[in-house]
Amino acid sequence: MPRKHTAITALEHLNLAAKIADLKEDHYRTLLTVSAVTELLIDKGIITREELELKAASLDNELEELIVGSLHPMA
């Protein structure tokens, strides 16, 4: 009976590298869009940088609490 090969082939490496490159491009475009919208909102006086920073810190804390809570549900 033939043994199954678990090693990744060169083609699979190439496909994985291409997927990572696509993700990096998508991430860049998403970040660029968010940055542009943020700057427009600030320029138009709809929000301030301080409000944005406070909201980002608040969301970061909430996410951290959710992550910690999911890792240690009995804590």
C-alpha positions as CSV (number, residue, x, y, z in Angstrom):
1,M,0.0,0.0,0.0
2,P,1.5,3.4,-1.0
3,R,2.3,5.9,1.8
4,K,0.5,9.2,1.8
5,H,2.8,12.2,1.4
6,T,2.2,14.9,3.8
7,A,5.0,17.2,2.6
8,I,3.9,20.3,0.8
9,T,4.8,20.4,-2.9
10,A,6.4,23.3,-4.6
11,L,3.2,24.1,-6.4
12,E,1.3,24.2,-3.0
13,H,4.0,26.6,-1.7
14,L,3.5,28.8,-4.7
15,N,-0.3,28.8,-4.3
16,L,0.1,29.6,-0.6
17,A,2.5,32.5,-1.4
18,A,0.1,33.8,-4.0
19,K,-2.8,33.7,-1.5
20,I,-0.8,35.5,1.1
21,A,0.1,38.2,-1.5
22,D,-3.5,38.6,-2.3
23,L,-4.4,39.0,1.4
24,K,-1.7,41.6,1.8
25,E,-3.0,43.6,-1.2
26,D,-6.6,43.3,0.2
27,H,-5.4,44.4,3.6
28,Y,-3.5,47.4,2.1
29,R,-6.6,48.5,0.1
30,T,-8.9,48.2,3.2
31,L,-6.5,50.1,5.4
32,L,-6.1,52.8,2.7
33,T,-9.9,53.1,2.4
34,V,-10.4,53.3,6.2
35,S,-7.7,55.9,6.5
36,A,-9.2,58.0,3.7
37,V,-12.7,57.9,5.3
38,T,-11.3,58.7,8.7
39,E,-9.4,61.8,7.3
40,L,-12.5,63.0,5.5
41,L,-14.6,62.7,8.7
42,I,-12.0,64.6,10.6
43,D,-11.6,67.3,7.9
44,K,-15.3,67.8,7.7
45,G,-15.5,68.2,11.5
46,I,-17.8,65.2,12.0
47,I,-15.3,63.6,14.5
48,T,-12.1,64.6,16.1
49,R,-8.9,62.7,16.3
50,E,-9.3,62.5,20.1
51,E,-12.8,60.9,19.7
52,L,-11.4,58.4,17.2
53,E,-8.5,57.5,19.5
54,L,-10.9,57.1,22.5
55,K,-13.3,54.9,20.5
56,A,-10.4,52.8,19.1
57,A,-9.0,52.3,22.6
58,S,-12.5,51.4,23.9
59,L,-13.1,48.8,21.2
60,D,-9.6,47.4,21.7
61,N,-10.3,46.9,25.4
62,E,-13.7,45.3,24.7
63,L,-12.1,42.9,22.2
64,E,-9.3,42.1,24.6
65,E,-11.9,41.3,27.3
66,L,-13.8,39.0,25.0
67,I,-10.6,37.2,24.0
68,V,-9.4,36.7,27.6
69,G,-13.0,35.7,28.6
70,S,-13.1,33.1,25.8
71,L,-9.7,31.7,26.8
72,H,-10.5,31.6,30.5
73,P,-14.3,31.2,30.8
74,M,-14.2,30.2,34.4
75,A,-11.9,33.1,35.5
